[in-house]
């Protein structure tokens, strides 16, 4: 039978593994926030992400959604540094009140919603939610299944009732931070359940499905075209040339696909309207001009498979860009490491990103799971702080410290490699644009200075003419 491993033996095994080349993950040193307590940071980030999704995708409201703005709002609510806390809460409260039947909205019409009344309207709405949780069963379930959820609904009812009391007894800025954050999280959650949010989510899912079907059709069409070109080239190949073709070597599935090309400088420009493979002449041999401009000769099945892999990569990249314009429904992290820390992309229109589109691109790393003495993760406790980095060099160091053979870190490393490359390209583009803007500003300043000199010279000439005329 297997022997039990004690805690001391487990620590010695981990120490030996480190001595054998085991590298610890090089985490970034920057904290996401130093103002919000660590135990509330995750809840604050989730609420911020929900608000960014609602304001940009559903409500179409121009409310501040940057993390710096929301962090300031959580710490000191009010209109400070351009952050209007009352307006944000007012927009979300209006969204959930639209879901009420006309009869139940009579009180809302009698007291218009504004920056002075939103707190009382929200208090009344949450009081209604607390009563519903306390005295009604879960809808759309059988009676037996609904009874199983009664204890949870009663606990949730008490939690909501405590928030109702806080809203009734204090002004919003005087409510303690944990309660304010719980109120804001519940408000964003209720707004995500509105008809407008559900309709947007359904439309996004339909657009994603249509895009996936179109991608499959394009791939299928391109594969058929390449197969036909291969058969055509094989049928017209002379017998002498067929005898010279080397036996096909089984390919390595993990090898990187590299498309063979012959005289790429002699290849004519691809026909953008055709979109398919175009037969070309190359050194007396019949070849295929791919839509991307690459030219190759399909002499063997290996050449055909290389062309297919290359075309799949081109189509994947094209549809990835199209997918970003559609948006996302749920957040999916870039991956996780050995400490069960999940890595999130910041900014951009991507399924792996947090927050709004205007955030500076980077990576946020959420706390991992606490471990016991045997190194086993405890799923109920977090260990560490939220970390952030927008520096490609720092993220490259983190990426290099990952275990490329690990089940989680291998996939995370490959995804981060692409993202870090995009960050570097963005830095180069930003530097070029900054240099161009600086050159334009310098040219404008020189033009202003030259015009000023010309004006002074003209004024001096006019003065001389006037003096000569007076003399």
C-alpha positions in Angstrom: 0.0 0.0 0.0 0.9 3.7 -0.3 2.7 5.3 2.6 1.3 8.4 4.3 3.4 11.6 4.0 3.7 13.7 7.1 3.7 17.5 7.2 7.5 17.7 7.8 8.1 15.3 4.9 5.8 17.3 2.7 7.8 20.5 3.4 11.1 18.7 2.7 9.7 17.5 -0.6 8.7 21.0 -1.6 12.2 22.3 -0.5 13.9 19.6 -2.6 11.7 20.5 -5.5 12.9 24.1 -5.3 16.5 23.0 -5.2 16.0 20.9 -8.3 15.1 24.0 -10.4 11.5 24.6 -9.2 10.9 28.4 -9.7 8.4 30.4 -7.7 6.1 32.6 -9.7 7.5 36.2 -10.1 4.4 38.2 -9.1 4.2 41.9 -9.9 4.9 44.2 -6.9 2.1 46.7 -7.5 -1.1 46.5 -5.5 -4.4 47.2 -7.3 -5.6 49.3 -4.4 -4.2 50.5 -1.1 -7.4 52.3 0.0 -9.9 49.5 0.1 -9.4 46.8 2.8 -8.1 43.5 1.3 -11.1 41.6 2.5 -13.4 43.9 0.6 -11.2 44.3 -2.5 -12.7 41.4 -4.5 -16.2 42.5 -3.9 -15.4 46.1 -5.0 -13.8 44.8 -8.2 -16.8 42.7 -9.0 -19.1 45.6 -8.4 -16.9 47.9 -10.6 -16.8 45.3 -13.4 -20.6 45.0 -13.3 -21.0 48.8 -13.5 -18.6 49.0 -16.4 -20.6 46.4 -18.3 -23.9 48.0 -17.5 -22.9 51.5 -18.4 -21.2 50.6 -21.7 -23.3 47.8 -23.0 -26.8 48.1 -21.4 -27.6 51.5 -19.9 -25.6 53.5 -22.5 -25.0 56.1 -19.7 -21.9 58.3 -19.6 -21.1 57.5 -16.0 -17.4 57.3 -14.8 -16.4 53.7 -14.9 -12.6 53.8 -14.4 -11.2 52.0 -11.4 -9.6 55.1 -10.0 -13.0 56.9 -10.1 -14.9 54.0 -8.5 -12.2 53.5 -5.9 -12.6 57.2 -4.9 -16.4 56.7 -4.9 -16.2 53.7 -2.6 -13.9 55.5 -0.1 -15.5 58.9 0.0 -18.9 59.1 -1.8 -19.9 62.4 -3.3 -19.0 64.5 -6.2 -15.3 64.6 -6.0 -12.7 64.6 -8.8 -15.5 64.3 -11.4 -17.1 61.3 -9.7 -20.8 61.9 -9.1 -21.8 59.0 -6.8 -25.5 60.2 -6.7 -25.8 60.1 -10.5 -24.4 56.5 -10.7 -26.8 55.2 -8.0 -29.6 57.2 -9.6 -29.1 55.6 -13.0 -29.1 52.1 -11.6 -32.1 52.8 -9.4 -34.0 54.0 -12.4 -33.1 50.9 -14.3 -34.6 48.6 -11.7 -37.7 50.7 -11.2 -38.5 50.4 -14.9 -39.1 46.6 -14.2 -42.0 47.3 -11.8 -45.6 47.1 -13.1 -47.3 50.4 -13.7 -49.4 50.2 -10.6 -46.4 49.7 -8.3 -44.5 52.6 -10.0 -47.2 55.1 -8.9 -45.1 56.2 -5.9 -42.1 56.7 -8.1 -44.1 59.0 -10.4 -45.3 61.0 -7.4 -41.7 61.6 -6.2 -39.4 62.2 -9.1 -36.1 60.4 -9.0 -33.1 62.7 -8.5 -29.9 63.1 -6.4 -31.9 63.8 -3.3 -34.5 61.1 -3.5 -32.7 58.1 -4.9 -31.7 56.8 -1.5 -35.3 56.6 -0.3 -36.4 55.0 -3.5 -33.7 52.4 -3.3 -34.6 51.8 0.4 -38.2 51.1 -0.5 -37.2 48.8 -3.3 -34.8 46.8 -1.2 -37.5 46.6 1.6 -39.8 45.0 -1.0 -37.0 42.6 -2.0 -36.5 41.6 1.6 -40.2 40.8 2.1 -40.3 38.8 -1.1 -37.3 36.7 0.0 -38.9 36.2 3.4 -42.4 35.2 2.5 -42.3 33.7 -1.0 -40.7 30.7 -2.4 -38.2 30.5 -5.3 -40.2 31.0 -8.5 -40.2 28.6 -11.5 -39.4 25.6 -9.3 -41.4 22.6 -8.0 -42.8 22.9 -4.5 -40.3 20.4 -3.2 -37.3 22.1 -4.8 -38.6 25.5 -3.7 -38.7 24.3 -0.1 -35.0 23.5 -0.2 -34.2 27.1 -0.9 -36.3 28.6 2.0 -33.4 28.7 4.6 -31.1 30.4 2.1 -33.8 32.9 1.2 -34.5 33.7 4.9 -30.8 34.4 5.5 -30.6 36.6 2.4 -33.8 38.4 3.5 -32.1 39.3 6.8 -29.0 40.6 5.0 -31.1 42.8 2.7 -33.2 44.0 5.7 -30.0 45.1 7.4 -29.1 47.2 4.3 -32.6 48.7 4.4 -32.1 49.8 8.0 -28.7 51.3 7.1 -30.3 53.3 4.3 -33.1 54.5 6.5 -30.9 55.6 9.5 -27.9 57.2 7.8 -27.1 59.4 4.9 -25.3 57.4 2.2 -21.8 59.0 2.9 -22.1 58.1 6.6 -22.9 54.4 6.0 -19.9 52.1 6.8 -17.8 51.1 3.8 -18.8 47.3 4.0 -22.5 48.2 4.0 -22.1 50.8 1.2 -20.2 48.2 -0.9 -22.9 45.6 -0.2 -25.6 48.1 -1.3 -23.8 48.9 -4.5 -23.1 45.2 -5.3 -26.8 44.4 -4.8 -27.9 47.4 -6.9 -25.6 46.3 -9.8 -26.9 42.7 -9.5 -30.5 43.8 -9.6 -29.7 46.0 -12.7 -28.2 42.9 -14.4 -31.5 41.1 -14.0 -33.5 43.8 -15.8 -35.2 43.2 -19.2 -32.8 45.5 -20.9 -29.8 43.6 -19.6 -31.3 40.2 -20.5 -32.2 41.4 -24.0 -28.7 42.7 -24.6 -27.2 39.4 -23.3 -29.5 37.4 -25.6 -28.6 39.5 -28.6 -24.9 39.2 -27.9 -25.2 35.4 -27.6 -27.0 35.3 -31.0 -24.3 37.5 -32.6 -21.6 35.2 -31.2 -23.4 32.1 -32.5 -23.8 33.7 -35.9 -20.1 34.6 -36.0 -19.1 31.1 -35.0 -21.3 29.6 -37.8 -19.8 31.9 -40.3 -16.3 31.0 -39.2 -17.0 27.3 -39.6 -18.4 27.9 -43.1 -15.3 30.0 -44.1 -13.0 27.3 -42.8 -14.9 24.5 -44.6 -14.9 26.5 -47.9 -11.2 27.2 -47.7 -10.4 23.6 -47.0 -12.4 22.4 -50.0 -10.7 24.9 -52.2 -7.2 23.8 -51.1 -8.1 20.1 -51.6 -9.3 20.8 -55.1 -6.1 22.8 -55.9 -4.0 19.9 -54.6 -5.9 17.3 -56.7 -5.6 19.6 -59.7 -1.9 20.1 -59.2 -1.4 16.3 -58.7 -3.3 15.4 -61.8 -1.3 17.8 -64.0 2.1 16.9 -62.5 4.4 15.0 -65.0 5.3 11.4 -64.1 9.0 12.3 -63.9 8.2 15.0 -61.3 6.0 12.6 -59.4 9.0 10.2 -59.2 11.1 13.0 -57.7 8.7 13.7 -54.9 10.1 12.4 -51.6 8.1 10.1 -49.4 5.9 12.0 -47.0 7.3 12.1 -43.4 4.7 11.9 -40.6 4.4 15.4 -39.2 4.7 16.4 -35.6 1.4 17.6 -34.3 3.0 20.0 -31.9 5.3 21.6 -34.6 4.6 25.1 -35.7 3.1 25.4 -39.1 5.3 27.2 -41.6 4.0 27.7 -45.1 6.5 27.0 -47.8 6.9 29.7 -50.4 8.8 30.0 -53.6 10.0 33.4 -54.8 7.5 35.4 -52.7 8.7 38.6 -54.3 7.5 37.4 -57.7 4.0 36.6 -56.5 1.3 38.8 -57.9 -1.0 40.7 -55.5 -4.0 38.6 -54.2 -7.4 39.3 -55.5 -9.3 40.7 -52.5 -12.6 40.1 -54.1 -12.0 36.5 -54.9 -11.0 35.4 -51.4 -10.0 31.9 -52.6 -6.8 30.3 -53.6 -5.5 31.5 -57.0 -3.4 29.2 -59.3 0.0 30.9 -60.2 3.1 29.9 -62.2 6.3 29.7 -60.2 9.5 28.5 -61.9 7.5 26.4 -64.4 5.5 24.7 -61.6 1.8 25.2 -60.8 1.2 26.7 -57.4 -1.4 28.3 -55.2 -1.6 31.9 -54.2 -3.3 32.2 -50.8 -5.6 35.2 -50.0 -2.9 36.4 -47.5 -0.4 36.8 -50.4 1.6 33.7 -49.6 2.4 31.5 -52.6 3.2 27.8 -52.3 3.3 24.6 -54.4 1.0 21.8 -53.2 3.1 18.8 -54.2 2.5 16.5 -51.2 -0.1 15.9 -48.6 2.3 17.5 -46.1 2.2 20.7 -48.2 -1.6 20.6 -48.2 -1.7 20.2 -44.4 0.7 23.1 -44.0 -1.5 25.3 -46.2 -4.6 24.3 -44.2 -3.0 25.1 -40.9 -1.8 28.5 -42.3 -5.3 29.3 -43.6 -6.9 28.3 -40.3 -4.6 30.7 -38.5 -5.5 33.5 -40.9 -9.2 32.9 -40.5 -8.9 32.6 -36.7 -7.1 36.0 -36.4 -9.7 37.6 -38.7 -12.6 36.3 -36.6 -10.9 37.1 -33.4 -10.9 40.8 -34.4 -14.6 40.5 -35.4 -15.4 38.8 -32.1 -14.0 41.8 -30.1 -16.4 44.1 -31.8 -19.4 41.9 -30.7 -18.5 42.2 -27.0 -18.8 39.6 -24.3 -21.4 38.1 -22.0 -19.3 36.6 -19.2 -15.8 37.2 -18.0 -13.2 34.4 -18.6 -9.8 34.7 -17.0 -6.6 34.3 -19.0 -5.8 31.4 -16.8 -4.5 30.4 -13.4 -1.2 29.4 -11.8 -0.1 26.8 -9.3 -1.4 29.0 -6.4 -4.8 29.1 -8.0 -4.4 32.8 -8.7 -6.5 33.8 -11.7 -5.1 36.3 -14.2 -7.4 38.9 -15.7 -6.8 41.2 -18.7 -7.5 44.8 -18.0 -9.1 47.0 -20.7 -10.0 46.3 -24.3 -13.1 44.5 -25.8 -12.3 40.9 -24.9 -13.9 38.1 -22.9 -10.9 38.0 -20.5 -10.9 41.7 -19.6 -12.2 43.5 -16.5 -13.7 46.9 -16.4 -14.3 49.3 -19.2 -12.8 49.5 -22.7 -10.9 52.7 -21.8 -8.7 51.2 -19.1 -5.0 51.0 -19.8 -4.2 47.5 -21.0 -2.5 45.3 -18.3 -3.0 42.2 -16.2 -4.6 42.0 -12.7 -3.9 38.9 -10.6 -6.5 38.0 -7.9 -5.6 36.4 -4.6 -4.9 32.7 -4.5 -6.4 30.1 -2.2 -4.9 29.6 1.2 -3.0 26.4 1.7 -2.7 24.1 4.8 0.5 22.5 6.0 0.3 19.8 3.4 0.0 22.3 0.6 -3.7 21.6 0.0 -5.8 24.5 -1.2 -8.6 25.8 1.0 -11.4 26.9 -1.3 -13.0 29.1 1.4 -10.1 31.4 2.2 -8.0 33.8 0.1 -4.3 34.3 0.4 -2.6 37.6 -0.7 -3.7 40.8 -2.4 -4.9 41.8 -5.8 -1.8 42.6 -7.9 -1.5 44.7 -11.1 1.0 45.3 -13.9 0.9 47.2 -17.2 4.6 46.8 -17.9 5.5 44.2 -20.6 8.9 43.5 -19.0 7.4 42.7 -15.6 4.8 40.5 -17.2 7.5 38.8 -19.2 9.3 37.9 -16.0 6.0 36.5 -14.6 5.5 34.5 -17.8 9.1 33.1 -17.7 8.6 31.9 -14.2 5.6 29.8 -15.1 6.0 26.0 -15.6 5.5 25.4 -19.3 4.7 21.7 -18.6 2.0 22.4 -16.0 -1.6 21.8 -16.7 -2.6 25.3 -15.7 0.5 27.3 -16.2 1.3 25.9 -19.6 -1.9 27.3 -21.0 -1.6 30.5 -19.1 2.0 31.1 -20.4 0.9 30.7 -24.0 -2.0 33.2 -23.6 0.2 35.7 -21.7 2.9 35.5 -24.4 0.4 36.7 -27.0 -0.9 39.4 -24.7 2.6 40.7 -23.8 3.5 40.9 -27.4 0.4 43.0 -28.0 1.4 45.3 -25.1 4.9 45.7 -26.7 3.3 46.5 -30.0 1.0 49.0 -28.4 3.9 50.7 -26.6 5.8 51.0 -29.9 2.7 52.5 -31.6 2.1 54.9 -28.7 5.7 56.0 -28.8 5.5 56.6 -32.5 2.3 58.6 -32.1 3.8 60.6 -29.3 6.9 61.3 -31.4 4.7 62.4 -34.3 2.6 64.6 -32.0 5.7 66.1 -30.5 7.1 66.8 -34.0 3.8 68.4 -35.0 3.7 70.5 -31.9 7.3 71.6 -32.5 6.5 72.5 -36.2 3.5 74.4 -35.0 5.6 76.3 -32.5 8.2 77.1 -35.1 5.4 78.3 -37.5 4.0 80.5 -34.7 7.5 81.9 -34.0 8.2 82.5 -37.7 4.8 84.3 -38.1 5.6 86.4 -35.1 9.0 87.3 -36.5 7.4 88.2 -39.8 4.7 90.3 -38.1 7.4 92.1 -36.1 9.4 92.7 -39.3 6.3 93.9 -41.1 5.5 96.3 -38.2 9.1 97.6 -38.2 8.9 98.2 -42.0 5.6 100.0 -41.6 7.0 102.1 -38.8 10.0 103.1 -41.1 7.6 103.9 -43.9 5.5 106.1 -41.6 8.6 107.8 -40.2 9.9 108.5 -43.7 6.5 109.9 -44.8 6.3 112.1 -41.7 9.9 113.4 -42.4 
